[in-house]
Protein backbone atom coordinates (compact mmCIF):
# COMPACT_ATOMS: atom_id res chain seq x y z
CA UNK A 1 0.00 0.00 0.00
CA UNK A 2 2.74 2.46 0.99
CA UNK A 3 4.77 1.61 -2.09
CA UNK A 4 1.72 2.18 -4.27
CA UNK A 5 1.31 5.65 -2.76
CA UNK A 6 5.00 6.38 -3.30
CA UNK A 7 4.63 5.32 -6.92
CA UNK A 8 2.10 8.11 -7.56
CA UNK A 9 4.41 10.71 -6.03
CA UNK A 10 3.23 10.83 -2.42
CA UNK A 11 6.00 11.37 0.12
CA UNK A 12 6.01 10.15 3.72
CA UNK A 13 4.86 13.56 4.97
CA UNK A 14 2.04 13.67 2.41
CA UNK A 15 0.85 10.22 3.50
CA UNK A 16 0.96 11.18 7.19
CA UNK A 17 -0.82 14.50 6.64
CA UNK A 18 -3.51 12.75 4.57
CA UNK A 19 -4.08 10.19 7.33
CA UNK A 20 -4.29 12.98 9.92
CA UNK A 21 -6.83 14.82 7.76
CA UNK A 22 -8.97 11.70 7.41
CA UNK A 23 -8.80 10.97 11.15
CA UNK A 24 -9.81 14.54 12.04
CA UNK A 25 -12.76 14.37 9.62
CA UNK A 26 -13.94 11.01 11.00
CA UNK A 27 -13.63 12.16 14.62
CA UNK A 28 -15.47 15.40 13.81
CA UNK A 29 -18.33 13.50 12.18
CA UNK A 30 -18.59 11.01 15.04
CA UNK A 31 -18.50 13.68 17.74
CA UNK A 32 -21.07 15.89 16.00
CA UNK A 33 -23.57 13.10 15.31
CA UNK A 34 -25.13 13.12 18.76
CA UNK A 35 -24.68 16.61 20.19
CA UNK A 36 -26.54 17.34 23.41
CA UNK A 37 -27.86 20.63 24.79
CA UNK A 38 -26.30 19.73 28.13
CA UNK A 39 -22.87 18.41 27.14
CA UNK A 40 -20.95 15.87 29.18
CA UNK A 41 -17.85 13.74 28.79
CA UNK A 42 -15.97 14.16 25.51
CA UNK A 43 -18.40 16.73 24.11
CA UNK A 44 -18.00 18.87 27.21
CA UNK A 45 -14.18 18.76 26.98
CA UNK A 46 -14.22 19.62 23.27
CA UNK A 47 -16.66 22.50 23.74
CA UNK A 48 -14.60 23.93 26.60
CA UNK A 49 -11.47 23.81 24.45
CA UNK A 50 -13.23 25.44 21.49
CA UNK A 51 -14.66 28.17 23.72
CA UNK A 52 -11.23 28.99 25.14
CA UNK A 53 -9.75 29.11 21.63
CA UNK A 54 -12.58 31.33 20.42
CA UNK A 55 -12.10 33.71 23.35
CA UNK A 56 -8.36 33.88 22.67
CA UNK A 57 -8.73 34.62 18.95
CA UNK A 58 -11.58 37.08 19.46
CA UNK A 59 -9.18 39.12 21.57
CA UNK A 60 -6.82 39.24 18.59
CA UNK A 61 -9.22 39.65 15.65
CA UNK A 62 -12.24 41.24 17.28
CA UNK A 63 -15.56 39.52 17.91
CA UNK A 64 -17.06 40.12 14.45
CA UNK A 65 -14.09 38.83 12.48
CA UNK A 66 -13.60 35.92 14.87
CA UNK A 67 -17.21 34.86 14.39
CA UNK A 68 -16.56 34.66 10.63
CA UNK A 69 -13.07 33.24 10.50
CA UNK A 70 -12.61 31.28 13.70
CA UNK A 71 -13.28 28.00 11.81
CA UNK A 72 -10.19 28.77 9.71
CA UNK A 73 -7.75 29.76 12.47
CA UNK A 74 -9.14 27.16 14.89
CA UNK A 75 -8.77 24.37 12.33
CA UNK A 76 -5.22 25.51 11.53
CA UNK A 77 -4.31 25.31 15.21
CA UNK A 78 -5.77 21.82 15.70
CA UNK A 79 -4.36 20.47 12.45
CA UNK A 80 -0.81 21.79 12.95
CA UNK A 81 -0.83 20.68 16.59
CA UNK A 82 -1.69 17.10 15.62
CA UNK A 83 0.90 17.19 12.82
CA UNK A 84 3.53 18.34 15.32
CA UNK A 85 2.58 15.68 17.86
CA UNK A 86 2.68 12.95 15.22
CA UNK A 87 6.46 13.36 15.25
CA UNK A 88 6.55 12.26 18.90
CA UNK A 89 5.02 8.86 18.16
CA UNK A 90 7.27 5.78 17.99
CA UNK A 91 9.01 5.21 14.63
CA UNK A 92 8.03 8.67 13.32
CA UNK A 93 10.55 9.59 10.63
CA UNK A 94 11.92 6.05 10.53
CA UNK A 95 8.97 3.91 9.38
CA UNK A 96 8.11 4.04 5.69
CA UNK A 97 5.08 6.29 5.13
CA UNK A 98 5.22 7.86 8.58
CA UNK A 99 6.87 11.24 9.11
CA UNK A 100 5.69 14.38 10.90
CA UNK A 101 4.44 16.71 8.12
CA UNK A 102 5.91 19.79 9.78
CA UNK A 103 9.41 18.26 9.66
CA UNK A 104 9.38 18.64 5.84
CA UNK A 105 9.78 22.26 4.70
CA UNK A 106 7.37 21.71 1.81
CA UNK A 107 4.45 21.23 4.21
CA UNK A 108 4.89 24.48 6.20
CA UNK A 109 5.59 26.32 2.93
CA UNK A 110 2.37 25.01 1.38
CA UNK A 111 0.39 25.94 4.50
CA UNK A 112 1.94 29.42 4.61
CA UNK A 113 1.23 30.13 0.92
CA UNK A 114 -2.36 28.95 1.33
CA UNK A 115 -2.83 31.16 4.40
CA UNK A 116 -1.49 34.28 2.66
CA UNK A 117 -3.70 33.68 -0.38
CA UNK A 118 -6.73 33.29 1.89
CA UNK A 119 -5.76 36.46 3.80
CA UNK A 120 -5.71 38.43 0.55
CA UNK A 121 -9.05 36.99 -0.52
CA UNK A 122 -10.55 37.85 2.88
CA UNK A 123 -9.18 41.40 2.64
CA UNK A 124 -10.78 41.95 -0.77
CA UNK A 125 -14.00 40.38 0.44
CA UNK A 126 -14.26 42.58 3.54
CA UNK A 127 -13.01 45.90 2.13
CA UNK A 128 -13.33 45.68 -1.63
CA UNK A 129 -10.64 46.17 -4.29
CA UNK A 130 -10.64 49.99 -4.11
CA UNK A 131 -9.94 50.23 -0.39
CA UNK A 132 -7.25 47.53 -0.49
CA UNK A 133 -5.51 49.33 -3.37
CA UNK A 134 -5.71 52.70 -1.57
CA UNK A 135 -4.21 51.14 1.54
CA UNK A 136 -1.32 49.68 -0.46
CA UNK A 137 -0.33 53.15 -1.75
CA UNK A 138 -0.95 55.11 1.46
CA UNK A 139 0.39 57.55 2.43
CA UNK A 140 2.56 57.71 -0.72
CA UNK A 141 2.50 55.82 -4.04
CA UNK A 142 6.11 54.65 -3.62
CA UNK A 143 4.94 52.58 -0.64
CA UNK A 144 3.45 50.01 -3.04
CA UNK A 145 6.70 48.04 -3.64
CA UNK A 146 7.38 47.99 0.11
CA UNK A 147 3.86 46.78 0.86
CA UNK A 148 4.21 44.02 -1.76
CA UNK A 149 7.56 42.96 -0.26
CA UNK A 150 5.94 42.91 3.18
CA UNK A 151 3.20 40.59 1.93
CA UNK A 152 5.75 38.31 0.24
CA UNK A 153 7.80 38.12 3.44
CA UNK A 154 4.86 36.80 5.47
CA UNK A 155 4.75 33.25 4.01
CA UNK A 156 8.55 33.01 4.30
CA UNK A 157 8.35 33.96 7.97
CA UNK A 158 5.51 31.50 8.64
CA UNK A 159 7.36 28.70 6.84
CA UNK A 160 10.71 28.96 8.60
CA UNK A 161 9.16 29.71 11.98
CA UNK A 162 7.22 26.43 11.93
CA UNK A 163 9.73 24.26 10.07
CA UNK A 164 12.85 25.52 11.82
CA UNK A 165 11.57 24.89 15.32
CA UNK A 166 10.12 21.46 14.51
CA UNK A 167 13.25 20.32 12.66
CA UNK A 168 15.52 21.68 15.41
CA UNK A 169 13.55 19.99 18.18
CA UNK A 170 13.73 16.62 16.44
CA UNK A 171 17.48 16.88 15.85
CA UNK A 172 18.21 17.89 19.45
CA UNK A 173 16.20 14.95 20.82
CA UNK A 174 17.87 12.58 18.35
CA UNK A 175 21.37 13.69 19.39
CA UNK A 176 20.52 13.46 23.11
CA UNK A 177 19.15 9.95 22.65
CA UNK A 178 22.49 8.99 21.13
CA UNK A 179 24.49 10.55 23.98
CA UNK A 180 22.31 9.65 26.93
CA UNK A 181 19.33 7.42 26.14
CA UNK A 182 17.66 7.82 29.53
CA UNK A 183 16.80 10.88 31.59
CA UNK A 184 17.78 13.90 29.46
CA UNK A 185 15.91 12.83 26.28
CA UNK A 186 12.77 12.21 28.36
CA UNK A 187 12.98 15.76 29.72
CA UNK A 188 13.50 17.09 26.20
CA UNK A 189 10.47 15.15 24.99
CA UNK A 190 8.34 16.97 27.56
CA UNK A 191 9.74 20.28 26.35
CA UNK A 192 9.03 19.30 22.74
CA UNK A 193 5.39 18.64 23.67
CA UNK A 194 5.15 22.20 24.95
CA UNK A 195 7.04 23.68 21.99
CA UNK A 196 4.82 21.83 19.52
CA UNK A 197 1.80 23.42 21.18
CA UNK A 198 3.41 26.87 21.09
CA UNK A 199 4.34 26.58 17.40
CA UNK A 200 0.80 25.57 16.42
CA UNK A 201 -0.55 28.49 18.45
CA UNK A 202 1.95 30.95 16.94
CA UNK A 203 1.11 29.92 13.36
CA UNK A 204 -2.64 30.28 13.91
CA UNK A 205 -2.12 33.48 15.94
CA UNK A 206 -0.14 35.10 13.12
CA UNK A 207 -2.85 34.03 10.70
CA UNK A 208 -5.44 35.75 12.90
CA UNK A 209 -3.27 38.89 13.07
CA UNK A 210 -2.83 38.93 9.28
CA UNK A 211 -6.59 38.58 8.80
CA UNK A 212 -7.19 41.44 11.22
CA UNK A 213 -4.68 43.63 9.36
CA UNK A 214 -6.15 42.73 5.98
CA UNK A 215 -9.64 43.76 7.14
CA UNK A 216 -8.54 46.96 8.88
CA UNK A 217 -10.30 49.97 7.37
CA UNK A 218 -8.03 52.98 7.80
CA UNK A 219 -10.66 55.35 6.39
CA UNK A 220 -13.07 54.48 9.20
CA UNK A 221 -10.30 54.88 11.78
CA UNK A 222 -9.42 58.31 10.37
CA UNK A 223 -13.00 59.46 10.96
Secondary structure, 3 states (H helix, E strand, C coil): CHHHHHHCCCCHHHHHHHHHHHHHHHHHHHHHCCCCCCCCHHHHHHHHHHHHHHHHHHHHHCHHHHHHHHHHHHHHHHHHHHHHHHCCCCCCCCCCCCCCHHHCHHHHHHHHHHHHHHHHHHHHHHHCHHHHHHHHCCCCCCHHHHHHHHHHHHHHHHHHHHHHHHHHHHHHHHHHHHHCCCHHHHHHHHHHHHHHHHHHHHHHHHHHHHHHHHCCCHHHHHC
